Every structure is written in C-alpha cells, then in structure tokens.
Amino acid sequence: MLKPGTDYTVEVNPRIPERLARLRELADNLWYSWDRPSRTLFARLHPGLWDAVGHNPKAFLKRVDEDRLNEAAEDHIFLGSYKRVLSAYDTYHGEPLRLQMPIGLKPGDLVAYFCAEFGFHESFPIYSGGLGILAGDHCKAAADMRLPFVAVGLLYRQGYFSQRIDNDGNQVATYTDSDFEDLPIDPAQRADGSEIHVHVEMPGRLVAVKVWQAKVGLNKLYLLDTDLPENSPEDRYITHQLYGGDKQTRIQQEIVLGVGGIRALEALGIKPTTYHINEGHAAFLVLERTRALVSDGLPFRAALEAVAASTVFTTHTPVPAGHDHFAEDMIWSYFAACCNELNISREEFLGLGGAGHGNDFNMTKLALHGSRHHNGVSRIHGDVSSRICGDIWPQVTPDESPMDYITNGVHVASFLAQEWQDLFDTKLGYEWRRRYCDPEFFVKVETIPDHEFWAVHQGLKAQMLHALRSRVTQQHLRNHGSMAHLDRMLKHANPLDPNVLVIGFARRFATYKRATLLFENMDWLRAITGDANRPVLFVFAGKAHPADRPGQELIRRIHEISRLPEFEGKLLMVEGYDLGFSRRLVAGVDVWLNNPIYPLEASGTSGMKAGMNGVLNLSVTDGWWDEGYDGSNGWAIKPAPEYYDDVRRNKEDSRDLYELLQDQVIPMYYRRNELGFSPEWVRMAKRSIATLLPQFNSTRMVMEYVNKFYIPASRQARRFAENDYAAARILADWKARVRQAWGGVGIRRIDAPVKRIPFGEAMHIQVAMNLNGLKPEDVRVELLVGRASRNGKENDRKVFQLRATECHGHECQFGLDLTPELCGKLVYRIRAYPYHELLTHPFETGLMVWV
Ligand SMILES: *Cc1c(COP(=O)(O)O)cnc(C)c1O
C-alpha cells in the first residue's frame, strides 16, 4: 500500500568521544579485515547493530548511539581492549621487522597490481568469488611483508549481487547500491587537496574517472569510478556492477581499469617498476603504457619490449572459452585511435590480441604479448596454460614454454580462526606468525594434546552451526515454511551437540565444479546416509552467475533433493554465501568436499582455508590439492582420465567419492574413544594443519612472485629504460632481424653418429646450420641428453651447449665433445634457437629448430 506524502531520510551521526577518536582510523584501514580483535571491538559496542550493518566498521560508527560511545569511553574494560587493539595497529604500522623485508628489490622498485575485483571483507562488496579474494589476500600479504606495492581496481556502485533462494530453489539476485560514505575509502587527492579525475577515450567522447583510495596497512588500493555528474547516464553505469551488463559494458570496464588505471597512477605521481596483470581483464594497460612510450618517441616494437619486460601476467582460467574476448569490429571501434598513436597497422594491432581471420581479440593473448613473466596458479594449471597458450611460442613444446606456475595461497590471519591463532600462540610460541612458510616448524602442531585440539575444533563447529541455524531459519521463514518443518531440517545442526559429521561444499556454482556429483547414484547415497547411529549433514552454499542458467539449475536440484523426506535434515542448501559465511564454514565443518572435472579447477582456495583450520579435505586431485595431498592429511579422489566422456567420468569419480565416504570418512569419524572423539581423525586434522598451512599461505605465494617475477621484472625495467631505452631498441631490432631470417634457418648433423662408446670416453658431435644471414652468436645450439625411459620421456635430462667452430657464407658449424656421465642406454637430441642476452626468457621468441 502506498503512503501519502514524500519520505525524506536523514542519518543522525554520533560525535565520537575524544578518548575513542582513533576508532575512525581503525574503520578506515582494511587492516580490520584481517585483525579479528579490532572487529570484535566494534561488535562489543553493539552486537545487534554490528550484524545489522554487515560488519562494516565505518557504517557502524556513523549509526551507533552517542550515549553508548560515551559510556564505553568511561569503561576501563572497553578502554583496555581499545588500547590493546591500537597498540597492535601501531606495531603493525611501525618499524619494519627484519624478517618481513623482501630481499632483492632495489630502492625505488614498486609493484602495481591490477585486478577487476578485490575481496577483503564482506562489508566491502567489490568481489564476486575466488579471483577477488585471492587478489585481496595478495594485497594483505604484500602489506604484511612491507612490499612496495599498490593495487588498482574498480569501485562498483552495486558490486556483486546478494543471493536469496526461494521456496522452489530458484536463485533470486538482488543488487543494492553501496553508499560510498560507508566504505573504507576516500577520494584520492593531490597535494593541494584537489580530487583526482582522469579521462579515458571511448568512441566519440571522453569518459571521466574518479580515483578513490583505500588503505591496506601501509599500502594503497586505488579504485576507479565513472559514476560522475559530468558523464552521460550510460557512462555513469560503466562501473555499476561487477561482471554485469553486456560485452560493451565489459570492454568499457576493462578500458577504465587498464587505461584509466595507468593514467590514475600517473596523475598520482606513482612510478611502478613492475606491473602485474591479475587475469586478462586488466590487459589494456599494456596498450596504454606502450602508447605513452611511443608518444615519447620510441618505435612501437621497442616500446612493447620495454613494457613486456616489466609486466607479469597471471592467468586463472583453464579453458579457452573462459578467456575474455571481443569481436574485431568492437575492439576497433574503441582502439582505432590508439592504434594510430601506436603507429602500427590495423593488422598488427589486431594481432596483439590474436584477432583477424574471423578470430576475436583475446585479452589473454594481449596480456601474453605484453608480458615476459607469465604463470598459472597451480602446477597442473601451469601445464594446462602452457598448452592453451602454446601458439604464442609455436616452436617450443609446452613442457618448456615460458608459462610458469605459482600455486595460490590464502591469507592466514584472515582465514585461520582466532581460536586456532590463540591456541598456536600458547602451544607453538608467538613466533609461529613469523614462520608461516616453515613446514619443519609446523610439525609442532602434532604435539598439541588431542583433547585441547579437538575442543577448539568443536567450539568452532558450534559457532558455525549457530550461524547456520540462523541463516537457514531466516531463509525458511521468509519462504513461508513452517516451524515444524524447520525443526526437522535443523535436527542435526545443533550447536549444543556438535557430534554429527558435517561435510561442507561451498563455492561458485559453475557447472565444471559438479556440485551435484554427490547425487550421481541416489541409492548409494541413501545407503551411506541412512545409518541413524552415524548421521551425516551436508551443507551446500554458493552463488551462480545470474546469466548462468545451468549453474542456477544445480542450486535448484540440490534444494529439491534437500526436500525429499529421506534427506530431510541431512542436506541443506544455504543462501547468501559471502566472505563472512565462508570464514565460518571453512573453520567449522569437519570435511571440505570438492569434486571438479579435472583439470578445470585452476587452483581452488577454499580447501586451503579449510585445511589450515584442521578441516579435512575430500577432494579431486586437481589444482592445489594435487600438490597438497600427501596420503595422511585428507582424502583424494583420483580423477578419471580426461579422454573418458562426461557420463563415464561422473560415474567413476562419484564411485570414488562414495567409497571414500562409506569406507573411510564416516567410519573414521565415528570411531570415537571414551573422550568422545576419534583419535585417528584428530591425527589427520593435525597433519592437515601442519602440512597445508606452511605451504598454501599467501606469504609463501607473494614471496614466490617476488623472487620469480617482481625482482627480475624490476631489474629488466631498469635495464631496458637506461640511455633512452637503448636495450629495448636493440632487442626489438634483433627480434625483427631474427623473425625475418628464421624461416630459412636449418640445422643438420654432419658427423657420423656412433652407436656405442666405452664409459669415460668422449664422442664428438658436429652440426652445420644455415643461419640465413644471422650470426653464430645470434643462436644457441644445444644437446639434450637423458636416460631413455619406458614412457618415452627422458629422465635425468642434462643440457650441453655446442660451440661455433667455423663459418663459410651462410653456413656455420657447431661442435661438442661429450663424455657421458652415465652408463646404459642414453637418448640425445640437438636443437637451436635464437638467443640474446637481453631476453627475459630464453624461449620468448617461440622459435626453435631441431635436428
Ligand atoms: C575462498 C572463497 C572462494 C573461492 O573458493 P574456491 O574453492 O576457489 O572455489 C569463493 N567465495 C568465497 C566467499 C570464498 O571465501
């Protein structure tokens, strides 16, 4: 019913007492997103309001009662906690600690990290899922280790959607506008206090972009926003929703991120030495940086060399269809002018994204052409990416391709429950927080007495069950369900009796994650869950992208099964998965289930969060789990071979899953001792923490980025820029010369191969190369020798270089005296590839010839 008259709203803000003035500072730094005591400080002022404002400190401070603040300012207990939190805050931001300093970077080195989403905390909704949370964790770890680092992203007015699930299991997506006043951000300002706005070109117009900043410890995250009065209504919408809108919206967002992001840094006077493109969305930064160098007078190819040598690209997608791409006409309508400024042909421009001849412009290809440091996010994903991206290096085999891998990690302070942190403080010594990456230190977890260990787990489980009940209740009553039915649904979710085996499955509902694999054989599942003495509760949660119909169908199906009488109380499909609920689940269930189709889980990170909380992984050995599983720290589902069809793979993988549940997981959980827990289970849970925490934390991950990429990229950046980019010009000219000549380059063997030699004797190898105008120092000729093995691969491979001996015209000879160090049957091969000492990776040209 409509009310007469107009509603006006006014928010009445409290004055914060002087004694508590620094609460504002705490609310304004994302430090709170990984420091639970500081969040608890707010919650204790008013638990109800804290929940009502979605655990958002800044919104909380604007709405809490002034009387309540005045009271707290006079309360010694509250002041004590307040001072403890501030002391921790000041220590964190104070003197850098010796062990935290990344070594190897030079003064002035700075990493700029670009991503389309960042997940710090549930109260800051500019993330959708794994990618964003990984980016948030990367920033947090960089802040922890005092890495010179800035991050760049987009400020979405609505962020990602909130999810409800209706009575029929349909996902209902709702978007709400964020009030930027409530977010931990401020407009970025120049020294004179003026706001920073930059502009990006769109067809026929300029779009204004406002730059905001958030504090991440001592580092900054810059966020870009087009919702400005000077923009047209359509342009104001560009940064409206994360992954919303159509292809046009997507390309515009990516232009704002890549092009606008570079201009924002420029306007701020920030001069990074390394640029990190985290997933292809940000790849347009390559074009903007190159354009700037070309307009300073550098030839295009030299400019691209300089840009690429200082750029890192991380791909997260294991299927080509998942890579962002735009139709040729569309890309051209946005970039024709840029192409002109780059001073290259349309064909050459489109080639940067692999477009032309009917192919779309692909952001992954652009990122690969514009970077010399590339990686996937697990060992398996590195291999998969080498294959998918193989055509960038056409003559290099995928196992040697410049595509490397760095396995993801998660931020320990954010995801390890406070209760575990407290226990480790007393049982392992405070220094455990410095020794995140030391597996030998973490063996100490195994010395914690079983009952103390189990008590912490049970406490966290009770908290999770409590949160679960309130979520399910809210969802059920809103959907007009009955109280009687609610009791049946929640019969096993009892915080007072957390002795039912709880298995969690929560992640994005993308079809490849096979959320419904558990329901492949309903009779078997019924048998497994039918024993009243050994009950099992499955908890499902997660969002499907609003455009992903099949993903939403999975949610509906699970909801439907949860309503079948025989599964009542054994299966819950819970709405509204976000960071807050995720933290509870990964610390509070007993088992974390993950069963994607191999090899489509690039890494997966929720299982890492679970594993470090002593929650046991039951998972397909895909992504990170292939590296994490050691036979004693969880359970592995060995994936059926890739060449089986989907039906057969589902059948085989689900059989593995049922057998593990039936024969191992459930019996082990219920083999309890007189103290009420299973000693075997506790042993495995301790192994889980001891082996997984030191390996899969974000400090280890960022350290790897530093050593593998950030240090070399910064070094290359300096080297290439010296003397007006002399090195970049030399390398670009050399590559052009090599590319021209390579088609005519050939290699053949000219000695007579011997079949047998006595151990200790040398054999001579001689090859002749037609260098087609290249010089002998332009190539490297190598002999690869190894032991023949049954699967056709070489083991113990060694590489030897052949030296140039003589040249006549185009033909040069190269030779080597090889004394094998092994007896037995050896295999060797000979190859040549272009080589220059300025190359970042020896195979970056992608050119190679074999004898
Ligand atoms: C960790 C996390 C994810 C990513 O989980 P995956 O296992 O990588 O799919 C997604 N959403 C939330 C809220 C998370 O906390």
The ligand as an ORCA input file, in Angstrom:
! r2SCAN-3c Opt
* xyz 0 1
  C      37.625    -18.814     -0.795
  C      36.360    -18.339     -1.364
  C      36.011    -18.615     -2.702
  C      36.909    -19.412     -3.612
  O      36.717    -20.778     -3.373
  P      37.185    -21.870     -4.434
  O      37.444    -23.079     -3.642
  O      38.440    -21.349     -5.057
  O      36.107    -22.032     -5.410
  C      34.822    -18.138     -3.192
  N      33.990    -17.418     -2.423
  C      34.271    -17.143     -1.134
  C      33.307    -16.333     -0.350
  C      35.461    -17.585     -0.563
  O      35.756    -17.278      0.694
*
